[in-house]
Amino acid sequence: MENIRHFTKRFSLAASAAAVCALTLAGCQTTGQKTASAPSAQESSPVVSESVNRFDDGTYGFMLTQVPSIKGAKPLGLTTLQAFEGEGVYYFNDREESNFRIDQKKNDTTYTVKETYPKGQKAHGFAWGTNVNSIVRSGNSVSAEFPSYLTSEPDGSVKLYSDNSKNPVAMRLKLYAFDVSGQYIYHYLRSRTNYPTPAAGVISARFPKGSVVYMPQIAMTQDQYVVLKPDAFTGAGNVEGFVRTFSRDIPYCLSYLPRVGFKAYGVVFDPTAGAPAPTQFKVVTKTRYVKNKRGKRVKQRYQEKVALPATGASAIPENGEVSLYSVKTGTVFCQSTSKTPETRGSYSIKTVDGTKGIAFSFPSTVKAPDTGIFELSRDAVSLALVEIHRGKSTTVVPGYFVKADKPITDFQYRFNGVAAKAVREALASVRQQAQK
């Protein structure tokens, strides 16, 4: 019993942080004072008891470059719509449980859906890292957390719609089904960052016959900006101001996912992007008095080049380069460790769905987790800074640019009724043993 308490206590600290902070960014810069905060780790590194080696199958963590395949799981030809029929699918976020299923059929391809979970439970639905509850449209945060209906698609996927308006938020979802009868339950109990849950370290039960698990993959139906912390602070009122502030000697530090050998980076825009507007001149005709050959004072017209009044900073280029510097960790402000950049990347200012933002692109030598993104998702998700409205003002917050039709794996498996019952009983057994 002591081993159960020991494992759960040591592992739960990391797992709970991972569930909350999977894809969030630091975003605590103060541009007005020309300072920037140091990079922050998005989660603690998982701590696993030395005696536990059941997780050494190469399917865990955020450095995976391909969708994990668990030995012994048998692929099934079920469609996503079939998975949602009847009692639907069950979801466990450690000890939190929810159920998602079809409610009513509206026509041949459209169905209303229903999700049940305890009041106050935050983890539910389908997402990557954390719930997609802050898609940005026209500068406003729009919830996609509560789907109300779905449509079936020819490829076996469905489209989930968050409301019944003329322009609802939609995402494509495909559930890949596997028969896991006789498999160990712990293989399929994972955090939102693809690490074992606390209970997975001590559960030894197997799934009974008829157990099916589902691996979800999500894709946005159009390019989209996403902000996971709309109340984050950078101090900039627009993306142009952000570029000007961080185009000198002040790096903007990126948060990261900690791992052995990680690198903390800070971004600096090309100095020419934030340079003052060049002085503008015009030629004017003036009059002056001179003496002619007879000594008589006469008017003389001449032309002179004069500077125009300053009109402020120059326009920020829509596309440009950024330098990535190695930065210190554990400091109050963002500080580079060298005057020489580690590498270079690019930025693009673009308006998506009525929202302006900056999307970044970094070379493959920069590991995605060192910019706060799962390696497996680097082709679908990129770092971004997004303008959002707060009351009557606009501010820039850290976020992501999500590309349309690029699949993103949700590492937390879903379960059919038979498998869910086995998981529920195994979790209850762990709780009972830990209390003894």
GILIN-V506789 format. One line per field, one symbol per residue. ss: DSSP state (A for helix, B for strand, O for the rest). psi: psi as a letter, one per 40 degrees, with the letter a starting at -180 (. if undefined). burial: # if it has 9 or more other ideal C-beta (glycine too) atoms within 8 Angstrom, else .. A space follows every 50 residues. Layout:
ss->???
psi->???
burial->???
//
This chain:
ss->OAAAAAAAAAAAAAAAAAAAAOOOOOOBOBOOOOBOBOBOBOOOOOOOOO OOOOOOOOOOOOOOOOOOOOOOOBBOOOOAAAAAOOOOBBBBBOOBBBBB BBBBBOOOOBBBBBBBBOOOOOOOOOOOOOOOOOBBBOOBBBOOOOOOBB BBOOOOOBBBBOOOOOOOOBBBBBBBBBBOOOOBAAAAOBOOOOOBOAAA AOOOOBOOOOOBBBBBBBBBOOOBBBOOOOOOBOOOOOAAAAAAAOOOOO OBBOOBOOOOOOOOBBBBBOAAAAOBOOOOBBBBBBBBBBBOOOOOBBBB BBBBBBBOOOOOBOOOOOBBBBBBBBBOBOOOBOOBOOOOOOBBBBBBBB BBOOBBBBBBBOOOOOOAAAAOOOAAAOOOBBBBBBBBBBOOBBBBBBBB BBOBOOOBBBBBBBBOAAAAAAAAAAAAAAAAAAAO
psi->ddddddddddddddddddddfdeiicffigddefiiiiiiheiihhhhhd eheeefeeeiieeieihihhhehhiifiiddddeibeaiihhgbehiihh ihdihdadehhiihhhiihehdhaahahciigefihhfehhhhfegidii iiideeiihhheafidgihiihhhhhihhfheihdddehiieefiiiddd eeheiiiiiehhihhihihieiiiihhegeeiheeieidddddddfebeh ihhiiihiiheihhiihhihdddeiihihiiihihihihihadeehhiih iiiihihiiheaiiihidiaiihhihiiieidihhieiehidaiaiihhi hhfehiihhihiieehhddeeeiiddededhiiihhhihhbeiiihiiai hhiiehihhhehiiiidddddddddddddddddde.
burial->..######.######.###.#######.###...##########.#.##. .#..#...##.#.#...#.#..#....#.##.##...#######.##### ##.......####.#.#...#.##########.####.#.#####.#### ###...######.....##############.################## ###.#.#...###########.#######..#####.##########..# #########..#########..###.#....................... .......#.......#...#########.....###......#######. .##.######.#...#############.#########.....####### ####.#.#############.######.###.##..
//
